[in-house]
Amino acid sequence: MAIEVRIPTILRSYTGGAKVVEGAGDTLGDLLTDLDSRHAGLRGRLVTEAGVLHRFVNVYVNDEDVRFLGALDAKLSDGDSVTILPAVAGGAFGFAAAAAISSHSAAAAAISSHTAAISSHRAATAVAAR
């Protein structure tokens, strides 16, 4: 069973730069597992540790949003076309930032440390201004 998968630019580093790859699977979840066996790390950018699609990723099977087709349980057939698109609207973090931060605990720690430093500085400035 061959299923064509269109890969967005932000994820092409996992596919060696390929815009389109082929995979197999009876469901979207099976397809992503199959793709991950050949393009390590790809599934982790699309599926959370809880086993659901990341909210900032849109996936379509033959132009139908998989959230209305059963998400990872969406049935696939030979010849289907799957398109992966990062969400483009809203929020402080885009697809790339959220993916990068979630995979790097050091980045999250640095952000937390920076936020604490700003709070301390503001508190000290407020006391000095009195």
N, C-alpha and C positions, 0 to 999 in steps of 0.2 A: 504494500500500500504506500503510494507516494503522495505526500502532502507538501505543497509549496508554502514556505513561510517567508514573509517579507520582514526584513530586519531594519529597524530604524537606525539612523546614523550613530546615535549614542551607544548602541549595543554591538556595533560592527567589529569592535575590537575583540569580541568573543568569537566571531565567525571569520576571522582572518580578513576582514574588510568586505566580505560577501554581503550583497544587498538582499539576496534571496538564497535560502538553503532548503533542502528537502529533508523531511523526517517521516516518521511512521507512528501510528498509534490509533487505538479505537476511540480515545477521548483526548481532550486537550491536555489533561494531566499526563497521559501516556506519551503524547507527542513531546511535551516539554521535557520529560524524563529522557526520551530518546535523543532529543537535541542536545541535552546536557551531557550525554555520553560521548558525543562528538565535539561539542563546544562547551567545555567545562566552565561552569560559573554562570551560564546564561539563565538557567532555571532560577537560580538564587536572586537574580535581578527582577524576576517577574512574580515570584511566589514568596509569601512571607514564611517565617518559621512556623506559624500556625497553620500553614497549608492552604492559604487563600491567595487570590491575586492581589498584588499591591494595589492600593486605591489610586495611585498615580500612573497606572498602566491601563491602557485600553487595548483589548484584544478582540478581533473580529474574525469570524469564520464565514467566508463567502459574503462579506459585507454586513453580517448580522453580529451585533454586540453579544459576546459570550455571556454577559451577566444575565441576559434574557434566555439563554440556551442551556443554562446549568453550570456556568462558570467552568471550573476544571473538569466537571463531569460532562461537558458538552460533547456530543457524539460527532465523530469525524468519519469521513468516507474517502476512499481513493479519489484523488483528483481535487480535493478541497483546497481552498486557498485561505491561509491564515495570515492576518496582518497584525503586527504589534506596533502600537503607537504610544509614545509617552503623552500623558495629559499635558495640555498647554495652558490651561487657565487656572488662575487663583493660587493662593498660598504664598508663603514666604520662601519656600524651597521648591525648586524645580525638580524634575526627574533626576537629573545628574547629581544635584546636591544631595537629595535625599538618599540616593543609592550610595554615594561616596561616604556620607556621614554614617549611614547604617552599617557600613562594612568596616569602618575604622573607629574603634573605641578610643583611640588616641585623639582623634578629631573631636569626638564628643566630649572627652575630658578637657581638652583645650578650650572649647566653647564654654563649658561650665566654669572653668577657672577664670576665663576672661570676664564672664558675666559677674562672678563673685568679686573680682577686682574692681569692676566698674561700680558695683554697689558699695564697696568699702570706700572708694574714692568719693562717691557722692555723699556718703554719710560723714566722712571726715571734712569735706568742704562745707557741709551744712553746719557742723559744730564750729568750725573756724569762723564762719560768717556771723555767728552770734555775738 
